């Protein structure tokens, strides 16, 4: 089967069993790969209402059809589960080299249930798989685990997806780390993996993925590279990574400031934020650039910080989300402190978005007298206190002191402390990302109503709106464009592409490349994209969740409106955007439930119809 290894692995950790199953052509056509394939498998095989941290919970590592091929921007894989935070469908995407290695080792996806009696790791090597004892790995950080696995297996070229100590402790903001620093970050994935006592999934393979039309795939690659070469923004992005324009984001209204409470122009002078630019960081600390598998862009960078209060050897340049979360969101512009926090999170396996956002919540609570030194262990958690931000991040990484409380995430911490709920900036308990719907109103619909809530990478019309005027707050007629953009993203992600292919002239090449790799025609792919979105929504509906269970924090939609900055006065009607989105899909506008007619039209959803009707 072109574009696929043709095999899935199912592991029951309670029983210690491993079973290979073929990936059928029908399943591949209907759900493509990535979280599309993951949604189909979890819906079919995971009990409704299962405890996300219990033995019936299923955790999946899934590749797309372009993963492991020579396609540009194809170094991605997806981790899927039921979130222990939101109780919803959960997926998170990561780059690097683990996804292609898993595919070349013989598997399109790995799905894990049960709880091991003792720590184990899954070793996949040239088409075979086995569980191995991980007692000697338990307690190691993510980078140490990667090195230890290479030594133990004698395979220095293996790739691994691992948890750090945060995941072992079941921190609700823990994540899965691969290649030492790439993260499948959101929704408590690390806690699900830790609950199973699964330290790592390690893979090594040299298999080849057959492509339906190699010549056409080569032509598309050349077209993508030509577009990339002609795009002046590509060089800017390569030099500074996703954080190249962070200072601009602070002042144009993109980056939320002080826990979403203020505008950048109210808090910072331009010279204060210059150091947050990824380009400035590289100018000062760059060791070398690096790229994910088959990426012609290369937005990553290794740094060495050899001066100041927070020296580090061989660390990674923070991404935009990290710079914004530990920076402006916390009233902080000390970039070396942010680099230190990034390193602490990567090693511990903490989601940097949720970690920074949780600290911002704690700072606002401290500033308003909701918590004091007795709760923080003496830390002076005030806006811009870089030393306190680093120290509490270290505590979160170590699972001690006030950091142990913050390791529950902001909602978990508020629940434990029984106060501070009024300052939460979450949807279904998930901390919001670092792109502001008051600038990009369409993001409000995505954050609130995507089946995976609180994500900035789920498509939709949001990020196309930043340079529009007041008309962007109008909602009439938003449905068709929103659905079109969202379903395009379903195919991009499920296919195995990096989102950045759509930023640099490659949007028109995504579907043609999937066709060239798989041989699937365009109508098949377009139908699959809607089916994938619908299956993720059906997962939530079967869990008993309806539209009314998803609410955004008031600040994020301009209630009250900001008084200054580019988004001053802006109020976002996320509910109307949701109405239009659901109506365009043929779903019930009141509940978000896919209609029987929509499900029947899609096909391949017979079990969903039985469950929901």
VOTI-499402 format. One line per field, with one value per residue (C-alpha): residue in three letters; residue number from 1; x, y, z. Coordinates in Angstrom, 2 decimals. Last residue first. Example, Ala and Ser with C-alpha at 12.3 -4.5 7.8 and 13.67 -1.06 7.14 Angstrom:
2
residu <- (Ser/Ala)
num <- (2/1)
x <- (13.67/12.30)
y <- (-1.06/-4.50)
z <- (7.14/7.80)
***
This chain:
613
residu <- (Unk/Unk/Unk/Unk/Unk/Unk/Unk/Unk/Unk/Unk/Unk/Unk/Unk/Unk/Unk/Unk/Unk/Unk/Unk/Unk/Unk/Unk/Unk/Unk/Unk/Unk/Unk/Unk/Unk/Unk/Unk/Unk/Unk/Unk/Unk/Unk/Unk/Unk/Unk/Unk/Unk/Unk/Unk/Unk/Unk/Unk/Unk/Unk/Unk/Unk/Unk/Unk/Unk/Unk/Unk/Unk/Unk/Unk/Unk/Unk/Unk/Unk/Unk/Unk/Unk/Unk/Unk/Unk/Unk/Unk/Unk/Unk/Unk/Unk/Unk/Unk/Unk/Unk/Unk/Unk/Unk/Unk/Unk/Unk/Unk/Unk/Unk/Unk/Unk/Unk/Unk/Unk/Unk/Unk/Unk/Unk/Unk/Unk/Unk/Unk/Unk/Unk/Unk/Unk/Unk/Unk/Unk/Unk/Unk/Unk/Unk/Unk/Unk/Unk/Unk/Unk/Unk/Unk/Unk/Unk/Unk/Unk/Unk/Unk/Unk/Unk/Unk/Unk/Unk/Unk/Unk/Unk/Unk/Unk/Unk/Unk/Unk/Unk/Unk/Unk/Unk/Unk/Unk/Unk/Unk/Unk/Unk/Unk/Unk/Unk/Unk/Unk/Unk/Unk/Unk/Unk/Unk/Unk/Unk/Unk/Unk/Unk/Unk/Unk/Unk/Unk/Unk/Unk/Unk/Unk/Unk/Unk/Unk/Unk/Unk/Unk/Unk/Unk/Unk/Unk/Unk/Unk/Unk/Unk/Unk/Unk/Unk/Unk/Unk/Unk/Unk/Unk/Unk/Unk/Unk/Unk/Unk/Unk/Unk/Unk/Unk/Unk/Unk/Unk/Unk/Unk/Unk/Unk/Unk/Unk/Unk/Unk/Unk/Unk/Unk/Unk/Unk/Unk/Unk/Unk/Unk/Unk/Unk/Unk/Unk/Unk/Unk/Unk/Unk/Unk/Unk/Unk/Unk/Unk/Unk/Unk/Unk/Unk/Unk/Unk/Unk/Unk/Unk/Unk/Unk/Unk/Unk/Unk/Unk/Unk/Unk/Unk/Unk/Unk/Unk/Unk/Unk/Unk/Unk/Unk/Unk/Unk/Unk/Unk/Unk/Unk/Unk/Unk/Unk/Unk/Unk/Unk/Unk/Unk/Unk/Unk/Unk/Unk/Unk/Unk/Unk/Unk/Unk/Unk/Unk/Unk/Unk/Unk/Unk/Unk/Unk/Unk/Unk/Unk/Unk/Unk/Unk/Unk/Unk/Unk/Unk/Unk/Unk/Unk/Unk/Unk/Unk/Unk/Unk/Unk/Unk/Unk/Unk/Unk/Unk/Unk/Unk/Unk/Unk/Unk/Unk/Unk/Unk/Unk/Unk/Unk/Unk/Unk/Unk/Unk/Unk/Unk/Unk/Unk/Unk/Unk/Unk/Unk/Unk/Unk/Unk/Unk/Unk/Unk/Unk/Unk/Unk/Unk/Unk/Unk/Unk/Unk/Unk/Unk/Unk/Unk/Unk/Unk/Unk/Unk/Unk/Unk/Unk/Unk/Unk/Unk/Unk/Unk/Unk/Unk/Unk/Unk/Unk/Unk/Unk/Unk/Unk/Unk/Unk/Unk/Unk/Unk/Unk/Unk/Unk/Unk/Unk/Unk/Unk/Unk/Unk/Unk/Unk/Unk/Unk/Unk/Unk/Unk/Unk/Unk/Unk/Unk/Unk/Unk/Unk/Unk/Unk/Unk/Unk/Unk/Unk/Unk/Unk/Unk/Unk/Unk/Unk/Unk/Unk/Unk/Unk/Unk/Unk/Unk/Unk/Unk/Unk/Unk/Unk/Unk/Unk/Unk/Unk/Unk/Unk/Unk/Unk/Unk/Unk/Unk/Unk/Unk/Unk/Unk/Unk/Unk/Unk/Unk/Unk/Unk/Unk/Unk/Unk/Unk/Unk/Unk/Unk/Unk/Unk/Unk/Unk/Unk/Unk/Unk/Unk/Unk/Unk/Unk/Unk/Unk/Unk/Unk/Unk/Unk/Unk/Unk/Unk/Unk/Unk/Unk/Unk/Unk/Unk/Unk/Unk/Unk/Unk/Unk/Unk/Unk/Unk/Unk/Unk/Unk/Unk/Unk/Unk/Unk/Unk/Unk/Unk/Unk/Unk/Unk/Unk/Unk/Unk/Unk/Unk/Unk/Unk/Unk/Unk/Unk/Unk/Unk/Unk/Unk/Unk/Unk/Unk/Unk/Unk/Unk/Unk/Unk/Unk/Unk/Unk/Unk/Unk/Unk/Unk/Unk/Unk/Unk/Unk/Unk/Unk/Unk/Unk/Unk/Unk/Unk/Unk/Unk/Unk/Unk/Unk/Unk/Unk/Unk/Unk/Unk/Unk/Unk/Unk/Unk/Unk/Unk/Unk/Unk/Unk/Unk/Unk/Unk/Unk/Unk/Unk/Unk/Unk/Unk/Unk/Unk/Unk/Unk/Unk/Unk/Unk/Unk/Unk/Unk/Unk/Unk/Unk/Unk/Unk/Unk/Unk/Unk/Unk/Unk/Unk/Unk/Unk/Unk/Unk/Unk/Unk/Unk/Unk/Unk/Unk/Unk/Unk/Unk/Unk/Unk/Unk/Unk/Unk/Unk/Unk)
num <- (613/612/611/610/609/608/607/606/605/604/603/602/601/600/599/598/597/596/595/594/593/592/591/590/589/588/587/586/585/584/583/582/581/580/579/578/577/576/575/574/573/572/571/570/569/568/567/566/565/564/563/562/561/560/559/558/557/556/555/554/553/552/551/550/549/548/547/546/545/544/543/542/541/540/539/538/537/536/535/534/533/532/531/530/529/528/527/526/525/524/523/522/521/520/519/518/517/516/515/514/513/512/511/510/509/508/507/506/505/504/503/502/501/500/499/498/497/496/495/494/493/492/491/490/489/488/487/486/485/484/483/482/481/480/479/478/477/476/475/474/473/472/471/470/469/468/467/466/465/464/463/462/461/460/459/458/457/456/455/454/453/452/451/450/449/448/447/446/445/444/443/442/441/440/439/438/437/436/435/434/433/432/431/430/429/428/427/426/425/424/423/422/421/420/419/418/417/416/415/414/413/412/411/410/409/408/407/406/405/404/403/402/401/400/399/398/397/396/395/394/393/392/391/390/389/388/387/386/385/384/383/382/381/380/379/378/377/376/375/374/373/372/371/370/369/368/367/366/365/364/363/362/361/360/359/358/357/356/355/354/353/352/351/350/349/348/347/346/345/344/343/342/341/340/339/338/337/336/335/334/333/332/331/330/329/328/327/326/325/324/323/322/321/320/319/318/317/316/315/314/313/312/311/310/309/308/307/306/305/304/303/302/301/300/299/298/297/296/295/294/293/292/291/290/289/288/287/286/285/284/283/282/281/280/279/278/277/276/275/274/273/272/271/270/269/268/267/266/265/264/263/262/261/260/259/258/257/256/255/254/253/252/251/250/249/248/247/246/245/244/243/242/241/240/239/238/237/236/235/234/233/232/231/230/229/228/227/226/225/224/223/222/221/220/219/218/217/216/215/214/213/212/211/210/209/208/207/206/205/204/203/202/201/200/199/198/197/196/195/194/193/192/191/190/189/188/187/186/185/184/183/182/181/180/179/178/177/176/175/174/173/172/171/170/169/168/167/166/165/164/163/162/161/160/159/158/157/156/155/154/153/152/151/150/149/148/147/146/145/144/143/142/141/140/139/138/137/136/135/134/133/132/131/130/129/128/127/126/125/124/123/122/121/120/119/118/117/116/115/114/113/112/111/110/109/108/107/106/105/104/103/102/101/100/99/98/97/96/95/94/93/92/91/90/89/88/87/86/85/84/83/82/81/80/79/78/77/76/75/74/73/72/71/70/69/68/67/66/65/64/63/62/61/60/59/58/57/56/55/54/53/52/51/50/49/48/47/46/45/44/43/42/41/40/39/38/37/36/35/34/33/32/31/30/29/28/27/26/25/24/23/22/21/20/19/18/17/16/15/14/13/12/11/10/9/8/7/6/5/4/3/2/1)
x <- (-28.71/-25.29/-23.89/-25.54/-24.65/-21.07/-20.86/-22.00/-19.42/-17.65/-19.88/-19.71/-23.29/-24.61/-22.83/-24.11/-27.66/-27.53/-26.50/-23.16/-23.82/-22.62/-25.43/-27.38/-26.13/-26.80/-24.24/-24.64/-21.03/-22.02/-24.41/-21.70/-19.30/-21.91/-23.18/-19.62/-18.78/-21.93/-20.81/-17.32/-18.67/-15.38/-15.28/-12.64/-12.46/-8.69/-7.28/-4.44/-3.38/-5.29/-8.47/-8.89/-12.52/-14.22/-15.07/-12.78/-12.94/-9.90/-10.87/-14.13/-12.56/-13.83/-16.61/-17.03/-19.52/-22.54/-21.49/-22.01/-19.95/-21.35/-18.21/-20.00/-20.21/-16.50/-15.57/-18.13/-16.29/-13.04/-14.91/-16.46/-13.11/-11.72/-14.77/-14.48/-10.86/-11.65/-14.20/-11.63/-9.03/-11.29/-12.50/-8.84/-7.79/-5.78/-2.56/-0.82/2.36/1.31/-2.16/-0.70/1.59/-1.29/-3.27/-0.44/0.89/-1.47/-0.50/3.22/4.07/5.79/3.21/1.24/4.33/4.71/2.00/4.35/2.97/1.98/-1.16/-3.33/-1.96/-2.34/-5.61/-7.24/-5.75/-7.59/-10.72/-10.32/-9.67/-12.73/-14.90/-13.95/-14.36/-17.86/-19.00/-17.98/-21.04/-21.97/-19.46/-18.28/-15.29/-12.95/-14.78/-13.01/-9.82/-7.97/-4.25/-4.55/-7.37/-5.71/-4.61/-8.18/-9.92/-9.87/-6.85/-6.22/-2.78/-3.79/-5.25/-7.43/-9.97/-9.34/-12.84/-12.51/-15.19/-13.61/-10.05/-11.04/-14.04/-11.99/-9.22/-11.53/-11.29/-7.56/-6.54/-8.95/-8.50/-4.96/-2.21/-0.17/-2.08/-4.93/-4.45/-6.51/-8.99/-11.99/-11.02/-8.52/-7.56/-8.07/-8.07/-11.51/-10.60/-8.03/-9.19/-9.71/-5.95/-6.36/-8.98/-6.95/-3.88/-5.79/-7.13/-3.69/-1.88/-1.36/2.36/1.48/0.92/4.24/5.88/4.77/7.31/8.52/7.82/11.35/10.27/7.60/10.17/12.54/9.71/9.14/12.79/12.91/9.82/11.12/14.43/12.67/10.45/8.57/5.15/5.20/5.69/7.89/8.73/8.49/7.16/4.54/1.53/2.83/4.29/0.84/-2.18/-5.35/-3.57/-4.10/-0.46/-0.17/-3.21/-1.88/1.48/-0.14/-2.05/1.16/2.87/0.11/0.47/4.21/3.74/0.75/2.59/5.88/4.35/6.55/8.79/11.29/14.20/12.25/10.66/13.95/15.53/12.66/12.80/16.52/15.88/13.17/15.58/18.11/15.38/14.65/11.55/8.98/5.42/4.39/2.37/5.04/7.82/7.33/4.30/5.49/8.98/7.57/4.91/7.50/9.86/12.79/16.30/17.58/20.34/23.96/25.62/23.63/24.41/21.53/22.68/24.68/27.16/27.83/24.46/25.06/22.39/21.14/18.69/15.50/13.68/15.24/13.49/14.01/12.56/12.97/13.39/13.39/15.96/19.04/20.86/24.16/25.86/23.78/23.99/24.09/22.97/20.66/18.82/18.53/16.99/14.63/13.41/12.83/15.83/13.93/11.20/12.41/13.45/9.83/8.62/6.47/3.29/0.50/1.72/1.70/-2.01/-3.35/-5.17/-4.39/-2.30/0.04/0.26/-1.28/0.93/-0.86/-1.82/0.50/2.85/3.85/3.70/6.25/8.68/8.08/8.91/11.70/10.13/9.04/12.63/14.99/17.29/15.11/12.04/13.79/15.11/11.62/10.12/11.89/9.92/11.57/13.63/10.58/8.56/11.37/11.64/7.91/8.00/10.97/9.16/6.08/8.14/9.73/6.31/5.15/8.16/7.67/4.01/2.56/5.30/6.79/8.02/11.47/12.55/15.72/14.40/15.06/12.38/12.05/8.75/9.57/8.90/5.65/4.43/0.88/0.08/3.27/2.02/-1.29/0.55/2.84/-0.16/-1.57/-3.52/-0.71/2.90/3.91/7.37/10.70/13.58/15.51/14.77/11.24/9.41/5.90/4.13/3.39/0.76/-1.37/1.69/1.39/4.55/6.20/5.12/6.91/9.99/10.52/8.47/9.82/9.43/12.58/14.76/17.50/20.69/23.09/21.73/23.58/20.25/21.38/23.63/21.09/18.41/20.58/21.19/17.49/16.66/19.22/17.62/14.13/15.07/15.89/13.67/12.74/15.45/17.05/13.64/12.87/12.47/11.85/8.72/9.23/8.62/9.63/9.59/13.18/13.42/10.66/11.56/8.72/9.83/8.92/8.32/6.67/3.25/2.45/-0.88/-3.26/-3.62/-1.17/-1.65/1.29/0.90/2.12/4.59/7.63/10.79/10.71/7.43/8.77/11.90/9.85/7.86/10.84/12.87/11.99/8.43/5.55/1.76/-0.67/-4.02/-6.75/-10.40/-12.07/-11.93/-10.30/-7.41/-6.98/-7.11/-8.34/-5.46/-3.48/0.19/0.88/3.84/5.75/8.87/7.09/7.99/9.26/8.27/11.15/9.03/9.10/5.94/4.00/1.32/0.84/2.27/0.56/1.60/-1.50/-2.51/-5.61/-7.36/-8.81/-6.02/-6.76/-5.32/-7.92/-10.59/-12.83/-16.18/-16.73/-14.55/-11.64/-11.46/-13.53/-13.32/-9.64/-8.89/-10.86/-9.49/-5.92/-6.33/-7.42/-4.91/-2.07/-3.22/-5.55/-8.94/-11.24/-8.64/-6.32/-9.18/-10.40/-6.90/-6.54/-3.72/-2.73/-2.61/0.43/-0.09/1.94/1.10/2.38/-1.03/-1.39/0.74/-1.58/0.17/-1.41/0.91/-0.35/0.95/0.86/4.13/2.15/2.51/1.67/0.00)
y <- (7.94/8.87/5.38/3.70/6.60/6.53/2.79/3.37/6.09/4.70/6.82/10.61/11.08/8.90/11.00/14.28/12.91/11.63/15.10/15.75/16.93/20.46/20.82/23.92/24.21/20.56/19.63/20.15/21.24/24.77/24.97/23.95/26.63/29.38/28.76/28.54/31.93/33.27/31.85/33.30/36.84/38.71/42.18/44.68/47.96/48.14/45.39/47.50/48.70/50.26/49.90/46.16/45.12/43.70/41.11/41.20/37.60/36.32/38.28/36.36/32.93/30.65/28.13/24.51/22.33/23.99/22.56/19.01/16.50/13.09/11.11/9.96/13.60/14.04/11.07/12.20/15.52/13.72/11.53/14.58/16.28/13.07/12.56/16.13/15.53/12.08/13.52/15.95/13.20/10.79/13.60/14.42/10.93/8.50/7.34/7.37/9.43/11.45/11.99/13.17/15.47/16.86/17.54/19.47/21.30/24.27/25.18/25.03/28.66/29.27/29.48/26.35/24.15/25.60/23.35/20.38/17.54/14.02/13.52/13.75/17.23/18.62/16.78/18.12/21.55/21.66/20.68/23.70/26.20/25.04/24.93/28.47/29.79/28.30/29.32/32.97/34.32/36.89/37.06/40.67/41.21/41.22/44.28/46.40/46.35/43.43/42.85/40.01/38.16/35.26/33.67/32.98/31.52/27.90/25.67/23.60/24.95/27.47/24.86/25.41/22.68/19.42/18.90/22.45/24.58/27.00/27.55/27.23/29.54/32.10/31.78/33.36/36.65/37.13/40.29/39.85/36.14/36.43/34.02/32.61/29.42/29.11/26.95/23.76/23.30/22.85/26.25/28.15/31.66/31.29/34.54/34.14/30.61/31.95/29.94/26.40/25.81/22.37/23.56/26.62/24.42/22.00/24.90/26.46/23.24/20.41/21.13/24.44/22.59/20.74/24.05/25.46/23.17/20.16/18.37/18.83/20.43/22.48/23.56/24.59/26.58/28.22/29.19/30.52/32.69/33.90/34.97/36.65/38.85/40.49/40.57/39.46/36.03/36.87/33.30/32.63/29.10/30.16/29.39/31.16/33.87/34.94/33.81/35.70/38.96/40.53/40.44/36.85/35.69/37.53/35.83/32.41/32.84/33.90/30.81/28.62/30.29/29.63/25.96/25.53/26.87/25.20/21.71/19.94/16.96/17.46/18.00/20.13/22.15/22.97/23.91/26.24/27.84/28.55/30.09/32.23/33.43/34.31/36.33/38.64/40.39/39.32/40.55/36.92/36.75/38.97/36.42/32.89/32.35/34.56/33.09/29.59/30.08/31.66/28.70/28.73/28.31/24.96/24.12/23.11/24.64/26.88/29.99/31.60/34.66/36.25/34.70/31.49/30.82/28.17/27.73/25.10/26.32/25.13/26.71/24.51/25.41/22.53/20.02/16.36/15.32/18.27/21.02/22.37/25.69/25.95/27.40/30.58/32.67/36.39/36.67/33.72/35.41/38.61/36.63/34.81/38.21/38.40/40.74/43.52/43.45/46.23/48.48/48.72/50.06/47.59/47.52/49.54/49.05/45.30/45.26/44.16/41.39/38.29/36.82/39.79/40.22/38.16/38.08/38.89/42.48/44.24/45.32/42.00/40.24/42.67/41.79/38.06/38.33/35.78/33.52/30.81/30.47/33.43/32.89/30.38/32.56/35.62/33.52/32.20/35.70/36.62/33.95/33.09/30.24/28.76/28.89/27.12/24.52/23.82/23.50/21.12/18.95/18.90/17.74/14.97/13.76/13.69/11.57/9.21/8.47/5.86/6.09/3.09/3.60/2.11/0.29/1.25/1.12/2.18/3.01/3.84/4.29/5.52/5.50/3.55/3.26/3.37/6.40/7.97/7.82/9.40/12.00/12.85/13.45/16.03/18.16/19.67/19.15/16.68/18.10/18.31/18.72/15.52/13.92/13.27/14.67/13.69/16.19/17.06/19.67/17.35/16.18/12.41/12.07/9.98/12.62/15.32/13.11/13.04/11.20/9.69/9.52/7.90/7.88/5.32/6.34/5.46/1.89/-0.21/-0.83/0.22/3.06/4.67/4.24/5.95/8.93/9.44/9.01/11.60/14.11/13.44/13.47/10.28/9.18/5.85/4.82/2.07/0.56/0.56/-3.18/-4.01/-4.54/-5.93/-4.98/-6.27/-4.57/-3.34/-2.46/-1.28/-1.12/-0.27/0.93/-0.45/0.73/-1.85/-3.52/-2.10/-0.36/-1.18/0.19/1.17/1.95/2.13/3.57/3.35/0.65/-0.97/0.55/3.00/4.37/4.68/6.40/8.89/9.84/10.03/12.45/15.98/17.21/16.93/16.99/16.81/15.10/15.01/13.97/15.42/14.93/18.35/17.60/13.81/14.18/11.16/10.03/10.82/11.46/12.73/12.42/14.92/15.02/15.61/19.23/18.25/14.81/12.30/9.64/8.67/10.57/11.33/8.77/10.08/8.75/7.73/7.29/6.25/6.11/4.15/4.47/1.20/0.86/4.20/7.70/8.90/7.06/5.44/7.12/5.43/2.32/2.62/0.38/1.90/5.56/5.17/3.56/6.04/9.04/7.80/7.29/10.89/11.97/10.95/8.83/8.91/8.39/6.97/5.97/4.43/2.61/1.17/0.11/-1.86/-1.35/-4.87/-5.91/-6.69/-7.80/-7.17/-8.63/-7.72/-8.38/-5.05/-3.34/-4.28/-3.26/-2.91/-2.39/-1.25/-2.37/-1.28/0.65/3.26/5.71/3.18/0.00)
z <- (17.54/18.87/19.35/16.36/14.07/15.33/14.63/11.05/10.40/7.30/5.10/4.91/3.73/6.55/9.16/7.71/7.56/11.13/12.24/13.91/17.49/18.26/20.81/19.78/16.21/15.40/12.78/9.03/8.63/7.61/10.55/13.02/11.79/11.61/15.13/16.45/14.97/16.60/19.95/19.55/19.35/19.77/21.32/20.20/22.08/21.89/19.66/18.22/21.68/24.53/26.60/26.10/26.01/29.11/27.97/24.96/23.76/25.66/28.76/29.21/29.51/26.73/27.26/26.12/28.01/26.36/22.99/24.18/26.12/27.05/26.24/23.07/22.01/22.58/20.39/17.81/17.46/16.69/14.19/12.53/11.99/10.49/8.25/6.97/5.95/4.55/2.12/0.76/0.47/-1.41/-3.70/-4.54/-5.59/-3.45/-5.13/-1.77/-2.29/-5.33/-3.87/-0.54/-2.54/-4.60/-1.38/0.26/-2.82/-2.90/0.64/-0.13/-0.74/2.56/5.32/4.43/4.63/8.12/9.52/9.29/7.22/8.25/6.18/9.27/9.93/6.40/5.82/8.97/8.23/4.92/6.85/9.10/6.32/4.37/7.48/8.45/4.91/4.64/8.15/8.41/6.58/9.22/12.05/12.00/14.28/11.29/9.97/12.60/10.52/9.00/9.45/11.94/10.19/8.37/11.66/12.72/9.67/10.78/11.15/14.25/15.16/17.87/20.21/23.28/22.67/20.77/19.35/17.99/19.57/22.01/20.83/17.17/17.46/19.38/16.82/14.28/16.16/15.37/17.24/20.16/19.56/20.99/20.00/22.89/23.57/26.09/29.18/28.99/31.86/29.57/28.12/30.25/31.29/35.05/37.06/38.68/39.75/42.20/45.20/46.49/46.68/45.10/42.62/41.68/41.20/38.97/36.93/36.56/35.76/38.27/38.16/39.82/43.09/42.86/41.96/45.30/46.91/44.97/41.69/40.33/37.05/38.83/41.42/38.64/37.05/40.45/40.56/37.01/37.51/40.87/39.33/36.41/38.58/35.69/37.30/40.92/42.47/45.44/46.45/50.19/49.95/47.42/49.64/52.78/50.57/49.50/47.52/46.62/47.45/44.04/42.95/44.18/42.17/39.14/39.60/39.97/36.70/34.94/36.40/34.99/31.60/31.55/32.42/30.12/27.10/28.05/28.26/30.79/30.07/32.88/30.48/28.06/30.87/32.57/29.24/28.35/31.80/31.29/27.87/29.48/32.16/29.47/27.75/30.69/29.28/31.88/32.47/32.95/29.71/28.17/28.73/30.07/27.81/24.94/24.66/25.02/22.34/20.04/20.24/22.64/21.21/22.37/24.84/24.44/27.51/29.80/31.86/33.77/35.71/32.88/30.49/28.60/27.02/24.37/21.75/19.32/16.70/15.04/12.07/9.37/6.12/3.68/6.18/5.31/8.96/11.36/10.98/12.73/13.10/14.94/18.03/18.32/21.52/20.72/17.12/17.65/20.51/18.48/15.61/17.95/19.10/22.85/23.29/21.54/24.20/26.50/23.61/22.48/25.87/27.74/29.81/28.24/24.66/25.23/26.04/29.41/31.29/29.21/32.03/32.05/28.26/25.46/22.36/19.08/19.90/17.47/20.27/21.81/18.46/17.02/19.82/19.11/15.41/15.11/17.73/15.30/14.19/14.14/11.18/9.36/9.82/8.40/5.54/4.83/4.97/1.76/-0.15/-3.47/-2.05/-0.34/-3.54/-5.39/-2.63/-2.79/-6.57/-6.39/-3.86/-6.09/-9.05/-6.96/-5.82/-9.45/-10.38/-7.44/-8.27/-5.90/-3.26/-1.47/2.09/2.65/5.78/7.64/11.17/14.73/17.26/20.94/22.77/26.24/29.96/29.97/33.54/32.16/34.29/32.96/29.38/30.36/32.46/29.56/27.31/29.73/27.24/25.24/24.34/21.75/22.23/20.41/22.87/23.49/20.13/21.34/24.36/25.47/27.72/31.32/32.16/34.28/36.19/36.43/38.57/35.83/33.32/35.27/35.67/31.91/29.33/26.15/22.37/21.01/17.93/17.38/15.60/18.43/18.46/21.03/22.73/26.21/25.04/22.72/25.36/27.99/25.71/25.01/28.69/29.76/27.41/28.73/32.41/34.24/37.13/35.60/33.15/35.27/35.99/32.28/31.63/28.01/25.95/22.46/18.85/15.43/12.03/11.94/15.64/17.93/21.64/24.01/27.42/30.80/34.37/36.64/36.87/33.41/33.05/30.23/26.72/23.98/20.30/17.88/14.39/10.81/11.81/10.19/11.62/8.72/10.07/13.61/12.29/10.25/13.35/15.72/13.59/14.73/14.68/17.12/16.98/19.87/20.05/22.67/22.56/25.59/29.35/29.55/31.89/31.71/27.92/25.99/23.83/20.68/19.91/16.40/14.03/11.91/9.74/6.42/5.62/2.15/0.89/0.83/2.53/6.20/7.03/3.82/4.72/8.26/11.53/14.76/18.38/20.33/23.99/25.00/28.36/29.64/32.23/33.93/33.57/31.06/33.04/30.43/29.84/26.51/26.19/23.79/20.74/17.94/18.93/19.73/16.36/14.23/16.12/15.72/11.98/11.68/14.33/12.05/9.11/6.08/7.83/5.14/2.59/5.19/6.90/3.60/2.53/5.73/8.20/9.13/12.78/14.91/18.50/21.64/25.04/28.52/30.05/31.83/29.18/26.35/23.12/19.68/16.71/13.30/9.90/6.29/6.26/4.38/1.52/-1.19/0.00)
***
